[in-house]
């Protein structure tokens, strides 16, 4: 997954598509960035989580 807002499709479009499924859906978001130190992916993960919780941010 690309870091929001650098993604296609938008999080809103993904949410709208998932809303039509008959069952609860779980999503796993991965951003492979290794080998690197943890200080590089942690800020990206924090921003991504914020955007997933509030699509207006992303």
Predicted model as a PDB file, atoms N, CA, C, CB and O in Angstrom, pLDDT in the B-factor column:
MODEL        1                                                                  
ATOM      1  N   UNK A   1       0.840  -1.178   0.000  1.00 63.00           N  
ATOM      2  CA  UNK A   1       0.000   0.000   0.000  1.00 63.00           C  
ATOM      3  C   UNK A   1       0.881   1.235   0.000  1.00 63.00           C  
ATOM      4  CB  UNK A   1      -0.954   0.001   1.210  1.00 63.00           C  
ATOM      5  O   UNK A   1       1.890   1.291   0.703  1.00 63.00           O  
ATOM      6  N   UNK A   2       0.502   2.204  -0.776  1.00 71.00           N  
ATOM      7  CA  UNK A   2       1.187   3.493  -0.770  1.00 71.00           C  
ATOM      8  C   UNK A   2       0.669   4.316   0.394  1.00 71.00           C  
ATOM      9  CB  UNK A   2       0.984   4.247  -2.113  1.00 71.00           C  
ATOM     10  O   UNK A   2      -0.484   4.184   0.805  1.00 71.00           O  
ATOM     11  N   UNK A   3       1.531   5.160   0.915  1.00 74.00           N  
ATOM     12  CA  UNK A   3       1.123   6.024   2.018  1.00 74.00           C  
ATOM     13  C   UNK A   3       0.069   7.018   1.553  1.00 74.00           C  
ATOM     14  CB  UNK A   3       2.334   6.766   2.602  1.00 74.00           C  
ATOM     15  O   UNK A   3       0.242   7.657   0.515  1.00 74.00           O  
ATOM     16  N   UNK A   4      -1.030   7.160   2.311  1.00 70.00           N  
ATOM     17  CA  UNK A   4      -2.011   8.172   1.950  1.00 70.00           C  
ATOM     18  C   UNK A   4      -1.377   9.553   1.944  1.00 70.00           C  
ATOM     19  CB  UNK A   4      -3.198   8.137   2.910  1.00 70.00           C  
ATOM     20  O   UNK A   4      -0.513   9.796   2.787  1.00 70.00           O  
ATOM     21  N   UNK A   5      -1.731  10.457   1.079  1.00 68.00           N  
ATOM     22  CA  UNK A   5      -2.772  10.342   0.065  1.00 68.00           C  
ATOM     23  C   UNK A   5      -2.251   9.891  -1.296  1.00 68.00           C  
ATOM     24  CB  UNK A   5      -3.470  11.655  -0.083  1.00 68.00           C  
ATOM     25  O   UNK A   5      -2.886  10.168  -2.314  1.00 68.00           O  
ATOM     26  N   UNK A   6      -1.131   9.216  -1.336  1.00 71.00           N  
ATOM     27  CA  UNK A   6      -0.514   8.784  -2.591  1.00 71.00           C  
ATOM     28  C   UNK A   6      -1.025   7.410  -3.003  1.00 71.00           C  
ATOM     29  CB  UNK A   6       1.013   8.759  -2.458  1.00 71.00           C  
ATOM     30  O   UNK A   6      -0.229   6.499  -3.230  1.00 71.00           O  
ATOM     31  N   UNK A   7      -2.306   7.253  -3.102  1.00 66.00           N  
ATOM     32  CA  UNK A   7      -2.844   5.940  -3.415  1.00 66.00           C  
ATOM     33  C   UNK A   7      -3.957   6.018  -4.447  1.00 66.00           C  
ATOM     34  CB  UNK A   7      -3.352   5.273  -2.159  1.00 66.00           C  
ATOM     35  O   UNK A   7      -4.595   7.053  -4.638  1.00 66.00           O  
ATOM     36  N   UNK A   8      -4.161   4.904  -5.093  1.00 66.00           N  
ATOM     37  CA  UNK A   8      -5.261   4.723  -6.030  1.00 66.00           C  
ATOM     38  C   UNK A   8      -5.751   3.307  -5.814  1.00 66.00           C  
ATOM     39  CB  UNK A   8      -4.826   4.979  -7.536  1.00 66.00           C  
ATOM     40  O   UNK A   8      -4.932   2.394  -5.920  1.00 66.00           O  
ATOM     41  N   UNK A   9      -6.977   3.051  -5.528  1.00 69.00           N  
ATOM     42  CA  UNK A   9      -8.084   3.996  -5.389  1.00 69.00           C  
ATOM     43  C   UNK A   9      -8.026   4.701  -4.040  1.00 69.00           C  
ATOM     44  CB  UNK A   9      -9.431   3.277  -5.554  1.00 69.00           C  
ATOM     45  O   UNK A   9      -7.210   4.362  -3.183  1.00 69.00           O  
ATOM     46  N   UNK A  10      -8.894   5.675  -3.865  1.00 74.00           N  
ATOM     47  CA  UNK A  10      -8.930   6.427  -2.613  1.00 74.00           C  
ATOM     48  C   UNK A  10      -9.500   5.546  -1.504  1.00 74.00           C  
ATOM     49  CB  UNK A  10      -9.770   7.723  -2.769  1.00 74.00           C  
ATOM     50  O   UNK A  10     -10.193   4.565  -1.773  1.00 74.00           O  
ATOM     51  N   UNK A  11      -9.202   5.906  -0.256  1.00 71.00           N  
ATOM     52  CA  UNK A  11      -9.737   5.152   0.875  1.00 71.00           C  
ATOM     53  C   UNK A  11     -11.259   5.186   0.890  1.00 71.00           C  
ATOM     54  CB  UNK A  11      -9.190   5.704   2.188  1.00 71.00           C  
ATOM     55  O   UNK A  11     -11.898   4.214   1.292  1.00 71.00           O  
ATOM     56  N   UNK A  12     -11.835   6.285   0.460  1.00 76.00           N  
ATOM     57  CA  UNK A  12     -13.294   6.378   0.404  1.00 76.00           C  
ATOM     58  C   UNK A  12     -13.854   5.344  -0.572  1.00 76.00           C  
ATOM     59  CB  UNK A  12     -13.734   7.800  -0.010  1.00 76.00           C  
ATOM     60  O   UNK A  12     -14.850   4.687  -0.268  1.00 76.00           O  
ATOM     61  N   UNK A  13     -13.229   5.194  -1.731  1.00 79.00           N  
ATOM     62  CA  UNK A  13     -13.697   4.214  -2.712  1.00 79.00           C  
ATOM     63  C   UNK A  13     -13.567   2.790  -2.178  1.00 79.00           C  
ATOM     64  CB  UNK A  13     -12.913   4.356  -4.020  1.00 79.00           C  
ATOM     65  O   UNK A  13     -14.437   1.954  -2.423  1.00 79.00           O  
ATOM     66  N   UNK A  14     -12.505   2.515  -1.462  1.00 77.00           N  
ATOM     67  CA  UNK A  14     -12.323   1.189  -0.879  1.00 77.00           C  
ATOM     68  C   UNK A  14     -13.414   0.925   0.161  1.00 77.00           C  
ATOM     69  CB  UNK A  14     -10.914   1.060  -0.239  1.00 77.00           C  
ATOM     70  O   UNK A  14     -14.030  -0.141   0.172  1.00 77.00           O  
ATOM     71  N   UNK A  15     -13.645   1.908   1.033  1.00 78.00           N  
ATOM     72  CA  UNK A  15     -14.679   1.761   2.051  1.00 78.00           C  
ATOM     73  C   UNK A  15     -16.056   1.547   1.462  1.00 78.00           C  
ATOM     74  CB  UNK A  15     -14.698   2.966   2.935  1.00 78.00           C  
ATOM     75  O   UNK A  15     -16.829   0.726   1.957  1.00 78.00           O  
ATOM     76  N   UNK A  16     -16.363   2.276   0.414  1.00 83.00           N  
ATOM     77  CA  UNK A  16     -17.666   2.118  -0.238  1.00 83.00           C  
ATOM     78  C   UNK A  16     -17.800   0.731  -0.849  1.00 83.00           C  
ATOM     79  CB  UNK A  16     -17.863   3.192  -1.318  1.00 83.00           C  
ATOM     80  O   UNK A  16     -18.874   0.132  -0.795  1.00 83.00           O  
ATOM     81  N   UNK A  17     -16.730   0.218  -1.426  1.00 82.00           N  
ATOM     82  CA  UNK A  17     -16.769  -1.133  -1.994  1.00 82.00           C  
ATOM     83  C   UNK A  17     -16.933  -2.191  -0.927  1.00 82.00           C  
ATOM     84  CB  UNK A  17     -15.511  -1.406  -2.789  1.00 82.00           C  
ATOM     85  O   UNK A  17     -17.695  -3.140  -1.111  1.00 82.00           O  
ATOM     86  N   UNK A  18     -16.230  -2.046   0.192  1.00 81.00           N  
ATOM     87  CA  UNK A  18     -16.326  -3.013   1.278  1.00 81.00           C  
ATOM     88  C   UNK A  18     -17.695  -2.978   1.946  1.00 81.00           C  
ATOM     89  CB  UNK A  18     -15.242  -2.752   2.308  1.00 81.00           C  
ATOM     90  O   UNK A  18     -18.161  -4.000   2.450  1.00 81.00           O  
ATOM     91  N   UNK A  19     -18.340  -1.826   1.956  1.00 84.00           N  
ATOM     92  CA  UNK A  19     -19.644  -1.683   2.608  1.00 84.00           C  
ATOM     93  C   UNK A  19     -20.707  -2.557   1.956  1.00 84.00           C  
ATOM     94  CB  UNK A  19     -20.087  -0.231   2.578  1.00 84.00           C  
ATOM     95  O   UNK A  19     -21.718  -2.869   2.586  1.00 84.00           O  
ATOM     96  N   UNK A  20     -20.499  -2.953   0.716  1.00 85.00           N  
ATOM     97  CA  UNK A  20     -21.489  -3.760  -0.005  1.00 85.00           C  
ATOM     98  C   UNK A  20     -21.313  -5.256   0.220  1.00 85.00           C  
ATOM     99  CB  UNK A  20     -21.412  -3.465  -1.482  1.00 85.00           C  
ATOM    100  O   UNK A  20     -22.134  -6.049  -0.240  1.00 85.00           O  
ATOM    101  N   UNK A  21     -20.261  -5.649   0.914  1.00 86.00           N  
ATOM    102  CA  UNK A  21     -20.046  -7.072   1.181  1.00 86.00           C  
ATOM    103  C   UNK A  21     -20.977  -7.528   2.298  1.00 86.00           C  
ATOM    104  CB  UNK A  21     -18.566  -7.349   1.558  1.00 86.00           C  
ATOM    105  O   UNK A  21     -21.279  -6.754   3.206  1.00 86.00           O  
ATOM    106  N   UNK A  22     -21.437  -8.784   2.240  1.00 85.00           N  
ATOM    107  CA  UNK A  22     -22.422  -9.246   3.214  1.00 85.00           C  
ATOM    108  C   UNK A  22     -21.856  -9.497   4.613  1.00 85.00           C  
ATOM    109  CB  UNK A  22     -23.053 -10.497   2.715  1.00 85.00           C  
ATOM    110  O   UNK A  22     -22.625  -9.528   5.574  1.00 85.00           O  
ATOM    111  N   UNK A  23     -20.577  -9.672   4.758  1.00 83.00           N  
ATOM    112  CA  UNK A  23     -19.982  -9.997   6.056  1.00 83.00           C  
ATOM    113  C   UNK A  23     -19.023  -8.904   6.499  1.00 83.00           C  
ATOM    114  CB  UNK A  23     -19.253 -11.345   5.992  1.00 83.00           C  
ATOM    115  O   UNK A  23     -18.610  -8.065   5.698  1.00 83.00           O  
ATOM    116  N   UNK A  24     -18.668  -8.919   7.789  1.00 80.00           N  
ATOM    117  CA  UNK A  24     -17.627  -8.020   8.275  1.00 80.00           C  
ATOM    118  C   UNK A  24     -16.336  -8.325   7.536  1.00 80.00           C  
ATOM    119  CB  UNK A  24     -17.434  -8.159   9.812  1.00 80.00           C  
ATOM    120  O   UNK A  24     -16.041  -9.485   7.246  1.00 80.00           O  
ATOM    121  N   UNK A  25     -15.579  -7.310   7.238  1.00 76.00           N  
ATOM    122  CA  UNK A  25     -14.349  -7.465   6.485  1.00 76.00           C  
ATOM    123  C   UNK A  25     -13.190  -6.878   7.274  1.00 76.00           C  
ATOM    124  CB  UNK A  25     -14.463  -6.796   5.105  1.00 76.00           C  
ATOM    125  O   UNK A  25     -13.293  -5.790   7.841  1.00 76.00           O  
ATOM    126  N   UNK A  26     -12.095  -7.612   7.302  1.00 76.00           N  
ATOM    127  CA  UNK A  26     -10.880  -7.135   7.945  1.00 76.00           C  
ATOM    128  C   UNK A  26      -9.872  -6.813   6.866  1.00 76.00           C  
ATOM    129  CB  UNK A  26     -10.314  -8.181   8.945  1.00 76.00           C  
ATOM    130  O   UNK A  26      -9.791  -7.507   5.852  1.00 76.00           O  
ATOM    131  N   UNK A  27      -9.109  -5.769   7.079  1.00 74.00           N  
ATOM    132  CA  UNK A  27      -8.126  -5.330   6.095  1.00 74.00           C  
ATOM    133  C   UNK A  27      -6.760  -5.292   6.757  1.00 74.00           C  
ATOM    134  CB  UNK A  27      -8.498  -3.939   5.505  1.00 74.00           C  
ATOM    135  O   UNK A  27      -6.609  -4.775   7.864  1.00 74.00           O  
ATOM    136  N   UNK A  28      -5.774  -5.840   6.076  1.00 74.00           N  
ATOM    137  CA  UNK A  28      -4.397  -5.779   6.540  1.00 74.00           C  
ATOM    138  C   UNK A  28      -3.645  -4.818   5.627  1.00 74.00           C  
ATOM    139  CB  UNK A  28      -3.730  -7.199   6.553  1.00 74.00           C  
ATOM    140  O   UNK A  28      -3.671  -4.957   4.404  1.00 74.00           O  
ATOM    141  N   UNK A  29      -2.979  -3.851   6.230  1.00 72.00           N  
ATOM    142  CA  UNK A  29      -2.233  -2.860   5.466  1.00 72.00           C  
ATOM    143  C   UNK A  29      -0.751  -3.113   5.703  1.00 72.00           C  
ATOM    144  CB  UNK A  29      -2.634  -1.398   5.868  1.00 72.00           C  
ATOM    145  O   UNK A  29      -0.291  -3.091   6.845  1.00 72.00           O  
ATOM    146  N   UNK A  30      -0.010  -3.349   4.640  1.00 73.00           N  
ATOM    147  CA  UNK A  30       1.423  -3.576   4.744  1.00 73.00           C  
ATOM    148  C   UNK A  30       2.168  -2.552   3.909  1.00 73.00           C  
ATOM    149  CB  UNK A  30       1.785  -5.001   4.300  1.00 73.00           C  
ATOM    150  O   UNK A  30       1.735  -2.176   2.820  1.00 73.00           O  
ATOM    151  N   UNK A  31       3.284  -2.115   4.436  1.00 71.00           N  
ATOM    152  CA  UNK A  31       4.185  -1.240   3.704  1.00 71.00           C  
ATOM    153  C   UNK A  31       5.589  -1.787   3.908  1.00 71.00           C  
ATOM    154  CB  UNK A  31       4.068   0.260   4.181  1.00 71.00           C  
ATOM    155  O   UNK A  31       6.250  -1.460   4.893  1.00 71.00           O  
ATOM    156  N   UNK A  32       6.037  -2.607   2.992  1.00 73.00           N  
ATOM    157  CA  UNK A  32       7.350  -3.228   3.116  1.00 73.00           C  
ATOM    158  C   UNK A  32       8.438  -2.187   2.878  1.00 73.00           C  
ATOM    159  CB  UNK A  32       7.497  -4.405   2.125  1.00 73.00           C  
ATOM    160  O   UNK A  32       8.503  -1.568   1.816  1.00 73.00           O  
ATOM    161  N   UNK A  33       9.278  -2.008   3.869  1.00 76.00           N  
ATOM    162  CA  UNK A  33      10.331  -0.996   3.794  1.00 76.00           C  
ATOM    163  C   UNK A  33      11.649  -1.516   4.337  1.00 76.00           C  
ATOM    164  CB  UNK A  33       9.920   0.252   4.554  1.00 76.00           C  
ATOM    165  O   UNK A  33      12.495  -0.723   4.749  1.00 76.00           O  
ATOM    166  N   UNK A  34      11.840  -2.778   4.349  1.00 73.00           N  
ATOM    167  CA  UNK A  34      13.068  -3.270   4.946  1.00 73.00           C  
ATOM    168  C   UNK A  34      14.051  -3.688   3.865  1.00 73.00           C  
ATOM    169  CB  UNK A  34      12.779  -4.441   5.887  1.00 73.00           C  
ATOM    170  O   UNK A  34      13.650  -3.990   2.741  1.00 73.00           O  
ATOM    171  N   UNK A  35      15.286  -3.706   4.184  1.00 83.00           N  
ATOM    172  CA  UNK A  35      15.870  -3.476   5.506  1.00 83.00           C  
ATOM    173  C   UNK A  35      16.064  -1.991   5.774  1.00 83.00           C  
ATOM    174  CB  UNK A  35      17.205  -4.207   5.631  1.00 83.00           C  
ATOM    175  O   UNK A  35      16.662  -1.270   4.976  1.00 83.00           O  
ATOM    176  N   UNK A  36      15.562  -1.565   6.876  1.00 82.00           N  
ATOM    177  CA  UNK A  36      15.768  -0.190   7.327  1.00 82.00           C  
ATOM    178  C   UNK A  36      15.539  -0.143   8.829  1.00 82.00           C  
ATOM    179  CB  UNK A  36      14.817   0.806   6.582  1.00 82.00           C  
ATOM    180  O   UNK A  36      14.996  -1.081   9.414  1.00 82.00           O  
ATOM    181  N   UNK A  37      15.950   0.939   9.438  1.00 83.00           N  
ATOM    182  CA  UNK A  37      15.760   1.078  10.876  1.00 83.00           C  
ATOM    183  C   UNK A  37      14.295   1.411  11.170  1.00 83.00           C  
ATOM    184  CB  UNK A  37      16.699   2.172  11.452  1.00 83.00           C  
ATOM    185  O   UNK A  37      13.612   1.968  10.310  1.00 83.00           O  
ATOM    186  N   UNK A  38      13.800   1.081  12.363  1.00 77.00           N  
ATOM    187  CA  UNK A  38      12.391   1.317  12.695  1.00 77.00           C  
ATOM    188  C   UNK A  38      11.965   2.789  12.653  1.00 77.00           C  
ATOM    189  CB  UNK A  38      12.110   0.773  14.056  1.00 77.00           C  
ATOM    190  O   UNK A  38      10.778   3.082  12.516  1.00 77.00           O  
ATOM    191  N   UNK A  39      12.906   3.700  12.767  1.00 83.00           N  
ATOM    192  CA  UNK A  39      12.511   5.114  12.765  1.00 83.00           C  
ATOM    193  C   UNK A  39      12.031   5.585  11.397  1.00 83.00           C  
ATOM    194  CB  UNK A  39      13.673   5.976  13.216  1.00 83.00           C  
ATOM    195  O   UNK A  39      11.416   6.647  11.303  1.00 83.00           O  
ATOM    196  N   UNK A  40      12.291   4.831  10.342  1.00 83.00           N  
ATOM    197  CA  UNK A  40      11.808   5.222   9.009  1.00 83.00           C  
ATOM    198  C   UNK A  40      10.342   4.806   8.788  1.00 83.00           C  
ATOM    199  CB  UNK A  40      12.700   4.592   7.921  1.00 83.00           C  
ATOM    200  O   UNK A  40       9.545   5.657   8.393  1.00 83.00           O  
ATOM    201  N   UNK A  41       9.947   3.543   9.022  1.00 83.00           N  
ATOM    202  CA  UNK A  41       8.557   3.164   8.768  1.00 83.00           C  
ATOM    203  C   UNK A  41       7.569   3.603   9.845  1.00 83.00           C  
ATOM    204  CB  UNK A  41       8.474   1.693   8.614  1.00 83.00           C  
ATOM    205  O   UNK A  41       6.379   3.726   9.555  1.00 83.00           O  
ATOM    206  N   UNK A  42       8.015   3.844  11.072  1.00 84.00           N  
ATOM    207  CA  UNK A  42       7.075   4.202  12.133  1.00 84.00           C  
ATOM    208  C   UNK A  42       6.279   5.464  11.834  1.00 84.00           C  
ATOM    209  CB  UNK A  42       7.814   4.378  13.423  1.00 84.00           C  
ATOM    210  O   UNK A  42       5.062   5.444  12.016  1.00 84.00           O  
ATOM    211  N   UNK A  43       6.887   6.566  11.385  1.00 86.00           N  
ATOM    212  CA  UNK A  43       6.073   7.751  11.054  1.00 86.00           C  
ATOM    213  C   UNK A  43       5.088   7.489   9.906  1.00 86.00           C  
ATOM    214  CB  UNK A  43       6.986   8.920  10.684  1.00 86.00           C  
ATOM    215  O   UNK A  43       3.978   8.022   9.906  1.00 86.00           O  
ATOM    216  N   UNK A  44       5.492   6.676   8.940  1.00 84.00           N  
ATOM    217  CA  UNK A  44       4.597   6.342   7.830  1.00 84.00           C  
ATOM    218  C   UNK A  44       3.406   5.547   8.359  1.00 84.00           C  
ATOM    219  CB  UNK A  44       5.350   5.536   6.731  1.00 84.00           C  
ATOM    220  O   UNK A  44       2.265   5.814   7.982  1.00 84.00           O  
ATOM    221  N   UNK A  45       3.665   4.576   9.226  1.00 83.00           N  
ATOM    222  CA  UNK A  45       2.585   3.774   9.804  1.00 83.00           C  
ATOM    223  C   UNK A  45       1.641   4.640  10.633  1.00 83.00           C  
ATOM    224  CB  UNK A  45       3.162   2.648  10.671  1.00 83.00           C  
ATOM    225  O   UNK A  45       0.426   4.443  10.599  1.00 83.00           O  
ATOM    226  N   UNK A  46       2.187   5.585  11.366  1.00 86.00           N  
ATOM    227  CA  UNK A  46       1.363   6.485  12.176  1.00 86.00           C  
ATOM    228  C   UNK A  46       0.455   7.332  11.295  1.00 86.00           C  
ATOM    229  CB  UNK A  46       2.248   7.389  13.042  1.00 86.00           C  
ATOM    230  O   UNK A  46      -0.735   7.473  11.580  1.00 86.00           O  
ATOM    231  N   UNK A  47       1.008   7.893  10.234  1.00 84.00           N  
ATOM    232  CA  UNK A  47       0.195   8.709   9.315  1.00 84.00           C  
ATOM    233  C   UNK A  47      -0.853   7.855   8.611  1.00 84.00           C  
ATOM    234  CB  UNK A  47       1.091   9.408   8.272  1.00 84.00           C  
ATOM    235  O   UNK A  47      -1.988   8.293   8.423  1.00 84.00           O  
ATOM    236  N   UNK A  48      -0.479   6.641   8.220  1.00 81.00           N  
ATOM    237  CA  UNK A  48      -1.416   5.752   7.536  1.00 81.00           C  
ATOM    238  C   UNK A  48      -2.565   5.382   8.464  1.00 81.00           C  
ATOM    239  CB  UNK A  48      -0.698   4.483   7.039  1.00 81.00           C  
ATOM    240  O   UNK A  48      -3.722   5.394   8.045  1.00 81.00           O  
ATOM    241  N   UNK A  49      -2.269   5.058   9.705  1.00 82.00           N  
ATOM    242  CA  UNK A  49      -3.327   4.719  10.651  1.00 82.00           C  
ATOM    243  C   UNK A  49      -4.276   5.895  10.845  1.00 82.00           C  
ATOM    244  CB  UNK A  49      -2.728   4.296  11.996  1.00 82.00           C  
ATOM    245  O   UNK A  49      -5.493   5.718  10.893  1.00 82.00           O  
ATOM    246  N   UNK A  50      -3.716   7.093  10.955  1.00 84.00           N  
ATOM    247  CA  UNK A  50      -4.548   8.290  11.107  1.00 84.00           C  
ATOM    248  C   UNK A  50      -5.480   8.445   9.900  1.00 84.00           C  
ATOM    249  CB  UNK A  50      -3.661   9.554  11.272  1.00 84.00           C  
ATOM    250  O   UNK A  50      -6.661   8.755  10.056  1.00 84.00           O  
ATOM    251  N   UNK A  51      -4.945   8.231   8.711  1.00 79.00           N  
ATOM    252  CA  UNK A  51      -5.748   8.386   7.497  1.00 79.00           C  
ATOM    253  C   UNK A  51      -6.826   7.300   7.399  1.00 79.00           C  
ATOM    254  CB  UNK A  51      -4.844   8.344   6.254  1.00 79.00           C  
ATOM    255  O   UNK A  51      -7.927   7.566   6.917  1.00 79.00           O  
ATOM    256  N   UNK A  52      -6.519   6.085   7.852  1.00 76.00           N  
ATOM    257  CA  UNK A  52      -7.509   5.010   7.803  1.00 76.00           C  
ATOM    258  C   UNK A  52      -8.635   5.258   8.802  1.00 76.00           C  
ATOM    259  CB  UNK A  52      -6.844   3.658   8.084  1.00 76.00           C  
ATOM    260  O   UNK A  52      -9.782   4.892   8.547  1.00 76.00           O  
ATOM    261  N   UNK A  53      -8.318   5.868   9.917  1.00 80.00           N  
ATOM    262  CA  UNK A  53      -9.354   6.164  10.913  1.00 80.00           C  
ATOM    263  C   UNK A  53     -10.191   7.373  10.503  1.00 80.00           C  
ATOM    264  CB  UNK A  53      -8.718   6.410  12.286  1.00 80.00           C  
ATOM    265  O   UNK A  53     -11.369   7.456  10.851  1.00 80.00           O  
ATOM    266  N   UNK A  54      -9.593   8.312   9.768  1.00 75.00           N  
ATOM    267  CA  UNK A  54     -10.291   9.525   9.364  1.00 75.00           C  
ATOM    268  C   UNK A  54      -9.951   9.828   7.908  1.00 75.00           C  
ATOM    269  CB  UNK A  54      -9.913  10.722  10.285  1.00 75.00           C  
ATOM    270  O   UNK A  54      -8.980  10.537   7.643  1.00 75.00           O  
ATOM    271  N   UNK A  55     -10.734   9.302   6.951  1.00 59.00           N  
ATOM    272  CA  UNK A  55     -10.421   9.493   5.534  1.00 59.00           C  
ATOM    273  C   UNK A  55     -10.287  10.955   5.122  1.00 59.00           C  
ATOM    274  CB  UNK A  55     -11.477   8.846   4.699  1.00 59.00           C  
ATOM    275  O   UNK A  55      -9.666  11.238   4.098  1.00 59.00           O  
ATOM    276  N   UNK A  56     -10.840  11.883   5.874  1.00 64.00           N  
ATOM    277  CA  UNK A  56     -10.678  13.307   5.530  1.00 64.00           C  
ATOM    278  C   UNK A  56      -9.236  13.734   5.671  1.00 64.00           C  
ATOM    279  CB  UNK A  56     -11.569  14.187   6.415  1.00 64.00           C  
ATOM    280  O   UNK A  56      -8.806  14.691   5.027  1.00 64.00           O  
ATOM    281  N   UNK A  57      -8.467  13.026   6.520  1.00 53.00           N  
ATOM    282  CA  UNK A  57      -7.049  13.348   6.700  1.00 53.00           C  
ATOM    283  C   UNK A  57      -6.253  12.902   5.495  1.00 53.00           C  
ATOM    284  CB  UNK A  57      -6.496  12.692   7.972  1.00 53.00           C  
ATOM    285  O   UNK A  57      -5.357  13.614   5.040  1.00 53.00           O  
ATOM    286  N   UNK A  58      -6.572  11.725   4.971  1.00 48.00           N  
ATOM    287  CA  UNK A  58      -5.801  11.161   3.875  1.00 48.00           C  
ATOM    288  C   UNK A  58      -6.311  11.607   2.569  1.00 48.00           C  
ATOM    289  CB  UNK A  58      -5.801   9.688   3.927  1.00 48.00           C  
ATOM    290  O   UNK A  58      -5.771  11.221   1.532  1.00 48.00           O  
TER     291      UNK A  58                                                      
ENDMDL                                                                          
END                                                                             
